[in-house]
Amino acid sequence: MTSIYTNGDNPHFQYVLGLGDDALILGHRWSEWLSKGPNLELDIAASNLALDLIGQADLWLSYAAELQGEGKSSDDLAYLRDTHDFRCHWLTEQPNTDWGLSTARMLMFSVYQYIRYERLVNSSDERIAEIAKKALKEVTYHRRFATEWTMRLGLGTDESNRRLQKGFDTLWRFVPELFETTAWEQELADKGIAVASKDIEAEWTEVISAILAEADITMADTAGKRVIGSRHDGHHTEHLGHILAEMQFLQRAYPTAQGATW
Amino acid sequence: MYTTDLRTAEEKAKAAKDEIKVAEEGMAEFQARIDRDEFIEPKDWMPEGYRKTLIRQMSQHAHSEIVGMHPEGNWVTRAPTLKRKLILIAKIQDEAGHGLYLYSAAETLGVSREELVRQLHAGEAKYSTIFNYPTMNWADVGAVGWLVDGAAITNQIPLCRCSYGPYARAMTRVCKEESFHQRQGYEALLEMMKGTDEQKKMVQDAFDRLFWPALMMFGPPDSDSAHSSQNMAWKIKRFSNDELRQRFVDATIPQAEFLGLKIPEQIKWNEETGHYDFGELDWDEFWDVVKGNGISNDDRMNARNEALEDGAWVREAAAAYAEKQRAKSKAA
């Protein structure tokens, strides 16, 4: 199926859309932990992460809708696009198989988001800078939470180390995608609007390897390993379709009419 | 602990008599304090029955908050807009917070949260029967806020003046948050009632299914209630089940009318009493659900057990890590 937005069309919009979709899908994954967490404190923590991320998604997607200029809302973008129009990284889509995988993913992605936001705070696009500034505060906490849990699981018991290691091993193949940089993203970066993903790989790798070494987790060798396809062309793992089927159910099954809302 | 009692028989008898005298005097003083509307605090003397009743009531309350996360959690991944999703997550987070807060308050009576959770999982402790009803459509989420939190507030506002200090203070905070939930739930339904016929139908359906079980949240009728009179004297309870139920009906029916809902036929305004008559509730259904036969009883307990079992290795890891850190800082 052809994507409505082809790779490279309206890059400014696509870039902000990607920031929003990452936050939305990862936030959705955290919301799945509610009432299923290992204890009450972690139910509360998971809901905090979900609230922060979905709140960020709302800000990014509202701005994306403005850049798109078709009079849509953040909800239209979240609830009325199909998988091929989503721009989230594959890492965010992966299912919560256990607390180990969710921790591994949160460490990988919160460090990534932190570095990205830290640079986007200086974006020449004031709106991006403003949202990044707010989100950076939240992601600073997410990164700390993920680091602490990486230590607890990595150094806690043999089982927790094994499960956390498995989480990292499962997710590692989605790491190269985090740093893929399209020509249009590079152009936006050259204008000072965006961050070229490849430019943050070294810092990410340095931070992650230091944490994993301390947590007694082995870092996989990603050289030469990558998943083919691109989120920019609408390629995703099968998991995203299931997230959307659930998340968009009401909007799809009961389209509202005449300005009615939910 | 081993002790050797070297007292004579007479000495022992006298001591026992003294103990009874002290207990009787203690009981009179305890009741006098309650009658003066003083708060009883954790370190104060209290009768064993008072302590037990409070543990039962507070832990049931905490369990209800925790189990209550499930019917709402059922819709988190399907909430229809980002705003509704955020509101729902925040509400469920509040419930977890209330549970935590209430378990902590119960712990001041000398019982551990682990033991209370064990009682819930072993089926020894109860939680509110309302949570054994399923949330079937999106309007149920609004209706739970409006009706279930609404009924809870009606029950809990008097408990802000409950004689046990930690419980009263917990209730003050919980009530503030619950009344926010109640308004949010009602607002969501108002919005849906402005919408399509399908949306309106969802709201009516939710009301029809959840209204009667919400009335049962106040417990069995006064004529059947096992714990009432002593609890009234101890000011653990300040109004009877039926009084509170009537108060809730009187407040809720005009709200339902304002929403534009069809009100059940048996509910009629009574000019003489100045209250709504609502007839007999189906108490057979209530007891059936208490016994485990509600649509969702098994699902709720399975979900709790699953979370507890799946999370065991995480809790063990956190404990082991904390222990290692302690040993490390001690060695340093």
Interface residues (C-beta under 8 A of the other chain):
Chain A: L24 H28 S31 E32 L34 S35 K36 G37 P38 N39 L40 E41 L42 D43 I44 S47 N48 A50 L51 I54 G55 A57 D58 L61 S74 D75 A78 Y79 D98 W99 M151 R152 L153 L155 G156 T157 E159 S160 R163 E246 M247 F249 L250 Q251 Y254 T256 A257 A260 T261 W262
Chain B: I66 M69 H70 G73 V76 T77 R78 A79 P80 T81 L82 K83 R84 K85 L86 I89 A90 I92 Q93 A96 G97 G99 L100 Y103 W138 A188 E191 M192 K194 G195 T196 E198 Q199 A303 E306 A307 D310 G311 A312 W313 V314 R315 E316 A317 A318 A319 A320 Y321 K324
